[in-house]
Amino acid sequence: MSIYTKGGDKGKTSLFDGLRVDKDSMRVETYGTFDELNANISLAEKLCKSQSNKKLLRSVEYNMFYLQGEIATKDTSRFIDQSRVITDEDTHTLEKVIDKYVKELPPVHSFILPGSSIAGAQLHICRTVCRRAERLFVKLSRSTEFRPELERYINRLSDFLYIIARDEDYEDLVNEVTRKVIKTYLKIESVHTS
């Protein structure tokens, strides 16, 4: 089966409900930016050292399909009838992770550079793409009605990505300090045993 249909050769694409729209419409721009975000989250998940962070990000990747699908449907009742949708429980899950990591990580009292580890840097890219997607979603929401659960989830998602980035950076720092301590200890030990 071919991956191309030629249906978009004239600048149109189909939404989930079959409606044909311009490829540069605000709706397509919005769900396309969330698709870009999801690809970046997938890369971040592969770069993370923490297995729990990997698991959390994989869960978000699946939620992004539901989020994009709902945005990509003009008649949202058709999507809701055929798919799982983002709920406030999904937002609460993000909030629980944020609250847990805020308690565990050292406090931040100033702006931080976007990532001291590779995973942290990639997660900050995710955060900024998420904010751009959110701005597009807000703009689209002025002319299109969406369930408020979507807006709450989208708003919390960038905070979630930020705190996961901080956790990955902190774990990288702890591992680096541990490596240096062990290296120094081994040097001292070799001097004493020589």
PyMOL commands that set and color helices and strands:
alter all, ss='L'
color gray80, all
select helices_A, chain A and resi 26-47+51-71+76-82+88-104+118-141+148-193
alter helices_A, ss='H'
color red, helices_A
select strands_A, chain A and resi 12-14+20-22
alter strands_A, ss='S'
color yellow, strands_A
deselect
rebuild
show_as cartoon
